[in-house]
C-alpha cells in the first residue's frame, strides 16, 4: 500500500509538522507500506518531494534562499518560487500516487476538517479522526462547552471578540476579568495548537495583559500607546528594525507574514516590505494583523494541580481505551518554548498520584473522546487538582509526531514501538473511514489486504535481530536508533539486549525504548511495573496483538 505522508501546511505549526513528516518517513514499516512524500506549502498547494527535502534542520532551511538576506517561508517568496524544483500535485491526481493520506499536519486547515473534507471529496482515505472530531478538536471555546456537557466539569472561562475588545475600556475589562477568573489568567487563541497563541498574565499589569491579548489575536499596534516594541518604531536603529522584522516571520513568537495594515488594507508579505511601509507611515497610528488573525480570544482561570496529557486509541467496536497518562512537571507552563526548545519540563508515566486517580484520569479522557465524536486516536490534556478533580481541555486530534512525542511514549508502554504505532494508526483509520459509507467496497478491500499481511506476519514471524549495547548512554542511544531503523525496514524483528557485564544481560522490553539514560533503564528493569501500566497493557491486548 502506498502511503502519502502529508506534512507542512499553511498553519503556524508547520515546523512541528515538518519534524512529524520526518518521523513518519523514518518509521513507517517498509515491509507493509511504500512512503510517498507530499509537502503542503504555505499557500496550501501540494508538492511531491524526495526524502532529501526532510534532511534540513527546519522547514525554513530547506526552502529556497531569499535574496534579501531575510529567512522567510514561502508566502514571502514569489508565487512560482517552488515550481522549478517541487512539482505541484493536484488533488485529482492523488489516487495515481498513493492509496492513503497519512496526515502529519497540525492547526487550522490541517486539523480542523478542511483537509479531511477535501480528501473525502476525492475518495482518499486519511489517518486520524474524521470531520466531526477534527472540527471539535480545533475550537477551544467549543471544546470547553462540550466537555462540560459531556462530564459536568466546571471551569471558569470568558471570551471576547476582536471588535468588542477594540471598543472596550481595557483597564475596566481587565479588572472585570480578574474579578471573575482571578490571577493568573490564561489567554488563548482558540484555533491554534502546540501552545502557540497562549499567554499567562500573572500580575495585575495592564500592559502585560494587553500585550498577551494582542499576541493571541495575532495583531500588533505601531503607535505611542501600542503594546509591542513596534510602538517605538521611529526611535529604532536600522539593525533593530531589521531584527524586529525578522522576528515577525516566526510562526510561534511573531504574528508572521502575510500581515495586513488595517487602516489601508495593504497586505505585506515580506519583512523588507514591512520596514518600507512602517517607515512611510512613521507618526501615523498603524495596526498590523495577520491575514489569519483570530476573531475571538479565550480567557481561562489558571488551574493549579498536576498537569497531564493522555492519549486515547480505540478498537474495531469503537471502544475508546485511554493510554497511561503522562505527567508534565518542573515547568511553570507547558508552552511552545517548553515543549520544543528547552529541556526544562520533566515527564513521567503515569501521573505521580494514586492508582485510583490515574484510573479516574483515564476514564474521564476516554469518555470525552467518545462523546465529542473523536475516533482513531487523540491526546487530551488536563489537570488533576489538589482536591482530586480531573479537569480536561484541548483534545488534540493530530498529536505531534516527533520520535519522542508523548503519544508514542504512551503507546510504547502498551508494547507498540514507533513502527507498530504508525501501522495501528493507518489500519484503524481505514476501519473508521469505512464507517462514513463512502467508497466502502474499495476501503474494505484495502483493510482486508492489510489485515492479511499482518496475519501472515504473525503466522510467519520475521527473523529476530539482536542489538547489543553496553553501559554507556551513547551506546544505548545508538542501539535504540538502530532498533527503530530495523523495525521500520520490515525485514527483521529487532530485539535490544543490554549487556551490563560479563555475567549479566537483559532483554529490553518495548516500554523501555524511551528511557534516556542507562540509569533510567536500570531502574525500569529492576523495579516492579506500576499497576496502571500492567492493567492498561492487558486492557489493550486485543488491539496490540494484531501488530506485535
C-alpha positions, 0 to 999 in steps of 0.5 A, a space after each residue: 500500500 502506498 502511503 502519502 505522508 502529508 506534512 507542512 501546511 499553511 498553519 503556524 505549526 508547520 515546523 512541528 509538522 515538518 519534524 512529524 513528516 520526518 518521523 513518519 518517513 523514518 518509521 513507517 514499516 517498509 515491509 507493509 507500506 511504500 512512503 510517498 512524500 507530499 509537502 503542503 506549502 504555505 499557500 496550501 498547494 501540494 508538492 511531491 518531494 524526495 526524502 532529501 527535502 526532510 534532511 534540513 534542520 527546519 522547514 525554513 532551511 530547506 526552502 529556497 534562499 531569499 535574496 534579501 538576506 531575510 529567512 522567510 517561508 514561502 508566502 514571502 517568496 514569489 508565487 512560482 518560487 517552488 515550481 522549478 524544483 517541487 512539482 505541484 500535485 493536484 488533488 485529482 491526481 492523488 489516487 495515481 500516487 498513493 492509496 492513503 493520506 497519512 496526515 502529519 499536519 497540525 492547526 487550522 486547515 490541517 486539523 480542523 476538517 478542511 483537509 479531511 473534507 477535501 480528501 473525502 471529496 476525492 475518495 482518499 482515505 486519511 489517518 486520524 479522526 474524521 470531520 466531526 472530531 477534527 472540527 471539535 478538536 480545533 475550537 477551544 471555546 467549543 471544546 470547553 462547552 462540550 466537555 462540560 456537557 459531556 462530564 459536568 466539569 466546571 471551569 471558569 472561562 470568558 471570551 471576547 471578540 476582536 471588535 468588542 475588545 477594540 471598543 472596550 475600556 481595557 483597564 475596566 475589562 481587565 479588572 472585570 476579568 480578574 474579578 471573575 477568573 482571578 490571577 493568573 489568567 490564561 489567554 488563548 487563541 482558540 484555533 491554534 495548537 502546540 501552545 502557540 497563541 497562549 499567554 499567562 498574565 500573572 500580575 495585575 499589569 495592564 500592559 502585560 495583559 494587553 500585550 498577551 491579548 494582542 499576541 493571541 489575536 495575532 495583531 500588533 499596534 505601531 503607535 505611542 500607546 501600542 503594546 509591542 516594541 513596534 510602538 517605538 518604531 521611529 526611535 529604532 536603529 536600522 539593525 533593530 528594525 531589521 531584527 524586529 522584522 525578522 522576528 515577525 516571520 516566526 510562526 510561534 513568537 511573531 504574528 508572521 507574514 502575510 500581515 495586513 495594515 488595517 487602516 489601508 488594507 495593504 497586505 505585506 508579505 515580506 519583512 523588507 516590505 514591512 520596514 518600507 511601509 512602517 517607515 512611510 507611515 512613521 507618526 501615523 497610528 498603524 495596526 498590523 494583523 495577520 491575514 489569519 488573525 483570530 476573531 475571538 480570544 479565550 480567557 481561562 482561570 489558571 488551574 493549579 494541580 498536576 498537569 497531564 496529557 493522555 492519549 486515547 486509541 480505540 478498537 474495531 467496536 469503537 471502544 475508546 481505551 485511554 493510554 497511561 497518562 503522562 505527567 508534565 512537571 518542573 515547568 511553570 507552563 507547558 508552552 511552545 518554548 517548553 515543549 520544543 526548545 528547552 529541556 526544562 519540563 520533566 515527564 513521567 508515566 503515569 501521573 505521580 498520584 494514586 492508582 485510583 486517580 490515574 484510573 479516574 484520569 483515564 476514564 474521564 479522557 476516554 469518555 470525552 473522546 467518545 462523546 465529542 465524536 473523536 475516533 482513531 486516536 487523540 491526546 487530551 490534556 488536563 489537570 488533576 487538582 489538589 482536591 482530586 478533580 480531573 479537569 480536561 481541555 484541548 483534545 488534540 486530534 493530530 498529536 505531534 509526531 516527533 520520535 519522542 512525542 508523548 503519544 508514542 511514549 504512551 503507546 510504547 508502554 502498551 508494547 507498540 514501538 514507533 513502527 507498530 504505532 504508525 501501522 495501528 494508526 493507518 489500519 484503524 483509520 481505514 476501519 473508521 473511514 469505512 464507517 462514513 459509507 463512502 467508497 466502502 467496497 474499495 476501503 474494505 478491500 484495502 483493510 482486508 489486504 492489510 489485515 492479511 499481511 499482518 496475519 501472515 506476519 504473525 503466522 510467519 514471524 520475521 527473523 529476530 535481530 539482536 542489538 547489543 549495547 553496553 553501559 554507556 548512554 551513547 551506546 544505548 542511544 545508538 542501539 535504540 536508533 538502530 532498533 527503530 531503523 530495523 523495525 521500520 525496514 520490515 525485514 527483521 524483528 529487532 530485539 535490544 539486549 543490554 549487556 551490563 557485564 560479563 555475567 549479566 544481560 537483559 532483554 529490553 522490553 518495548 516500554 523501555 525504548 524511551 528511557 534516556 539514560 542507562 540509569 533510567 533503564 536500570 531502574 525500569 528493569 529492576 523495579 516492579 511495573 506500576 499497576 496502571 501500566 500492567 492493567 492498561 497493557 492487558 486492557 489493550 491486548 486485543 488491539 496490540 496483538 494484531 501488530 506485535 
